[in-house]
C-alpha cells in the first residue's frame, strides 16, 4: 500500500463522468500480509507484520498493525516497539510471486496495455476494452471481484484520465475500494493534496518547497514557474508544475526496461570480518548475474553499497571494459570496490551489489581486448553458471552455490564515488 500523503476530499460535486478516464491503477492491499492471512485465517483481525529478523525491515503489515504506526520499510526493531503484540511472519517470496503472476495474468485478459510497476501494482489503459467489457469502473469492479474470488485478497483501483491521478486515486480508495476521478475533477482533486503526494517530491524536495512557502499542490500550481525552477532546477521545476495542473502525458508503457538489477543483505550482526563480507558479496553477485541471464541482459557497470554500524551508507561504482552477465566478473569487481571503501574502523551492517547500464545481450556491442581473444575462461565460466541456473530452476535457488574465484579482476575503469 502506498504511504503517500492523503487529504480529506469533498467529492460530492465531482460527478461520475467516465469520459476520457481510460487509465486504471490497480494496487493490492497490504499484499504480502494479505497472502499470508489467506493461508492463516486465524490471524485475521490481528496485527500482523511480514518481515525479516530483528535487524530486518517490515515488508508489509496488516491495517491492524498500521493503526499502531507500523509501515513498510520500517526497521523491525521500531515496528516491534510500536506494536509488541503483532504476529511476525517471515516472508515467502515464492508464494507472493505466484499470486502476483496470477493476478497480472487476469489483468492481461482485460487489455494488452499493462504496465506492471511492482509485484503488487500495475497501470492499465482500457480505452480499447470499453466496447467489449464496459465502462472503466465496471472493468475495475469486475477485476476486484475476480481477485477476491480467486485469491481471497483485495485490491484497490483508481480510475482517471492520467497515470498520476489514477495512482493517487487508488491510494485514497484503500483499503478494498475504487475511486473515479473524472477528467474535469482532476485539478480540484490535486489541489486538495499536500505537495508530497506528487511523484518526484521526496522529503528533501518537500523541505525545499516548504522553504519557499509551498506546502500544498494548490500553492505549487499557483506559484510563479520561474520561482519554482529557481528552487528545483529548470526541468524538475517545470515537470512538477505541470503535474500540479494535472498535465501528465505519460502513456501506459507495456514493456518496462530494467534500469538496474541488484541484491543486498543486512547481516544478523555487524561484521568486522572482511572474509564474511566477501563471501556475501559473492552470493549477491551470483544472484545479480543469474537475473541478468534470466532476462537476457548484460551490465556495463557494477556498483556496491556498504552500510556501516553507524548507518552511514557508501557506494562505489566501476564501468567495465565489456558488458557481462558472468557472476565471476561481477564478483571480482564488486570485491575490489568493497575492499576500497574506507570503513573508518567500523563494522559492516549491510552490503549490496548492483548491475547497472543494462543492455540486451543479443544487441550489446562488445569490443574484445587482446586478452579476451586468447582467454576462453569467460566463455567457460558463463557455460558453467548457465548449468547452475538449470539446477536452481529444478531444485530451488539455494540448492547450489557458486564457489570462490580467483584473486583479482581484469576489468578496467576508474572508480566513481557516488555518495
Residue pairs with C-beta under 8 A, 6 or more apart in sequence:
1 27
1 29
1 30
1 72
1 171
1 174
1 175
2 27
2 167
2 170
2 171
2 174
3 71
3 72
4 168
4 171
4 196
4 197
5 193
5 194
5 196
5 197
6 171
6 172
6 193
6 197
7 192
7 193
7 194
7 197
8 192
9 172
9 189
9 192
10 192
11 185
14 181
14 182
14 185
14 188
14 189
15 182
15 184
15 185
16 137
16 180
16 182
17 182
17 183
17 184
18 135
18 136
18 137
18 159
18 180
18 182
19 182
19 183
20 161
20 183
21 136
21 159
21 160
21 161
21 180
21 181
21 182
21 183
22 125
22 126
22 127
22 130
22 136
22 161
23 123
23 124
23 125
23 126
23 159
23 160
23 161
23 162
23 163
23 165
23 166
23 252
24 123
24 124
24 125
24 126
24 136
24 139
24 140
24 157
24 158
24 159
24 166
25 121
25 122
25 123
25 124
25 157
25 158
25 160
25 163
25 166
25 167
25 169
25 170
26 107
26 121
26 122
26 123
26 124
26 140
26 143
26 155
26 156
26 157
26 170
27 120
27 121
27 155
27 156
27 157
27 158
27 167
27 170
27 171
27 174
28 34
28 103
28 120
28 121
28 147
28 153
28 154
28 155
29 153
29 154
29 155
29 156
29 174
29 175
29 176
30 60
30 61
30 62
30 63
30 66
30 175
31 60
31 96
31 99
31 100
31 119
31 120
31 153
32 50
32 59
32 60
32 91
32 96
32 120
33 48
33 49
33 50
33 60
33 61
33 62
33 65
33 89
34 60
34 62
34 153
34 154
35 92
35 95
35 96
35 99
35 151
35 153
36 43
36 48
36 50
36 89
36 92
37 43
37 44
37 48
37 62
37 153
38 151
38 152
38 153
39 95
40 89
43 87
45 64
46 62
46 64
46 86
46 87
47 61
47 62
47 64
47 65
47 67
47 68
47 70
47 83
47 85
47 86
47 87
48 61
48 62
48 64
48 65
48 86
48 87
48 88
48 89
49 58
49 60
49 61
49 62
49 65
49 70
49 76
49 79
49 83
49 86
49 87
49 88
49 89
50 58
50 59
50 60
50 61
50 88
50 89
50 90
50 91
51 57
51 58
51 59
51 60
51 76
51 79
51 88
51 90
51 91
52 59
52 76
52 90
52 91
52 266
53 76
53 268
54 76
54 77
54 80
55 75
55 76
55 77
55 266
55 267
55 268
55 269
55 349
56 75
56 76
56 266
57 72
57 73
57 74
57 75
57 76
57 266
58 70
58 71
58 72
58 73
58 74
58 75
58 76
58 79
59 72
59 91
60 72
61 70
61 71
61 72
61 79
61 86
63 175
65 79
65 83
65 86
68 82
68 83
68 86
69 82
69 83
70 79
70 82
70 83
70 86
76 88
79 86
80 86
80 88
96 119
97 119
99 151
99 153
100 119
100 120
102 150
102 151
103 147
103 151
103 155
104 114
104 116
104 122
106 143
106 146
106 147
106 150
107 114
107 122
107 124
107 143
108 114
110 124
110 126
110 129
110 133
110 139
110 143
111 124
111 125
111 126
111 128
111 129
112 254
113 124
113 125
113 126
113 127
113 128
113 252
113 254
114 122
114 123
114 124
114 252
114 254
115 122
115 123
115 124
115 252
115 253
115 254
115 256
116 122
116 256
117 123
117 256
121 170
123 163
123 166
123 167
123 252
124 252
125 251
125 252
126 133
126 136
126 139
129 139
130 136
130 139
133 139
133 142
136 159
136 180
137 159
137 178
137 180
140 157
140 159
140 178
141 178
143 155
143 157
144 154
144 155
144 157
144 176
144 178
147 153
147 154
147 155
148 154
154 175
154 176
155 176
156 170
156 171
156 173
156 174
156 175
156 176
156 177
156 178
156 179
157 170
157 173
157 177
157 178
157 179
158 165
158 166
158 167
158 168
158 169
158 170
158 171
158 172
158 173
158 178
158 179
158 181
159 166
159 169
159 178
159 179
159 180
159 181
160 166
160 169
160 180
160 181
160 183
160 186
161 181
161 183
161 186
161 246
162 186
162 246
162 248
162 249
162 250
163 248
163 250
163 252
164 198
164 199
164 243
164 246
164 248
165 181
165 186
165 189
165 190
165 246
165 248
166 181
167 199
168 181
168 189
168 190
168 193
168 197
169 179
169 180
169 181
169 189
170 179
172 179
173 179
181 189
186 246
187 221
187 245
187 246
190 198
190 217
190 221
190 243
190 244
190 245
190 246
191 216
191 217
191 218
191 221
191 244
192 217
192 218
193 216
193 217
194 215
194 216
194 217
195 201
195 206
195 209
195 214
195 215
195 216
195 217
195 219
195 220
195 244
196 203
196 206
197 217
198 217
198 220
198 240
198 243
198 244
199 243
200 236
200 239
200 240
200 243
201 209
201 240
205 232
205 236
205 240
208 231
208 232
209 215
209 220
209 231
209 232
211 231
212 223
212 227
212 228
212 231
213 219
214 220
214 223
214 228
217 244
218 244
220 228
220 240
220 241
220 244
221 241
221 244
221 245
223 241
225 237
225 238
225 241
228 237
228 238
228 240
228 241
229 237
229 238
230 237
231 237
232 240
242 248
257 358
258 295
258 297
258 358
259 356
259 358
260 303
260 354
260 355
260 356
260 358
261 288
261 291
261 292
261 295
261 297
261 299
261 354
261 355
261 358
262 288
262 303
262 352
262 353
262 354
262 355
263 284
263 287
263 288
263 352
263 353
263 354
264 284
264 305
264 350
264 351
264 352
264 353
265 280
265 283
265 284
265 350
265 351
265 352
266 307
266 349
266 350
267 276
267 280
267 348
267 349
267 350
267 351
270 309
270 346
270 347
270 348
270 349
271 277
271 347
271 348
272 347
272 348
274 339
277 338
277 348
277 351
278 335
278 338
280 351
281 304
281 331
281 334
281 335
281 338
281 351
281 353
282 327
282 331
282 335
282 402
282 404
282 405
283 401
283 402
284 334
284 351
284 352
284 353
285 327
285 330
285 331
285 334
285 353
286 327
286 331
286 385
286 401
286 402
287 397
288 299
288 327
288 330
288 353
288 354
288 355
289 324
289 325
289 326
289 327
289 330
289 355
289 385
290 327
290 385
290 388
290 389
290 392
290 397
292 298
292 299
292 325
292 355
292 358
293 325
293 385
293 386
293 389
294 389
296 360
296 361
296 362
297 325
297 358
297 359
297 360
297 361
298 323
298 324
298 325
298 358
298 359
298 360
298 361
298 364
299 320
299 323
299 324
299 325
299 330
299 355
299 356
299 357
299 358
299 359
300 319
300 320
300 323
300 356
300 357
300 358
300 359
301 317
301 318
301 319
301 320
301 355
301 356
301 357
302 317
302 318
302 320
302 330
302 333
302 334
302 337
302 353
302 354
302 355
302 356
303 315
303 316
303 317
303 318
303 337
303 353
303 354
303 355
303 356
303 418
304 315
304 316
304 317
304 334
304 337
304 338
304 341
304 351
304 352
304 353
304 354
305 313
305 314
305 315
305 350
305 351
305 352
305 353
305 354
306 313
306 314
306 315
306 338
306 341
306 343
306 348
306 350
306 351
306 352
307 313
307 314
307 348
307 349
307 350
307 351
308 314
308 343
308 344
308 346
308 347
308 348
308 349
309 346
309 347
309 348
309 349
310 346
311 349
312 346
313 350
313 419
314 341
314 342
314 419
315 417
315 418
315 419
316 337
316 338
316 340
316 341
316 415
316 416
316 417
316 418
317 337
317 356
317 415
317 416
317 418
318 333
318 336
318 337
318 411
318 413
318 414
318 415
318 416
319 357
319 413
319 416
320 329
320 333
320 411
320 412
320 413
321 367
321 369
321 411
321 412
321 413
322 366
322 367
322 368
322 369
322 372
323 357
323 359
323 361
323 364
323 366
324 330
324 378
325 361
325 382
326 378
326 381
326 382
326 385
327 381
327 385
327 402
328 378
328 381
328 385
328 402
328 405
328 406
329 378
329 381
329 409
329 411
330 353
330 355
331 353
331 402
331 405
332 405
332 406
332 408
332 409
332 410
332 411
333 409
333 411
334 353
335 409
336 408
336 409
337 415
338 351
340 415
371 410
372 378
385 402
388 400
388 402
391 399
391 400
392 399
392 400
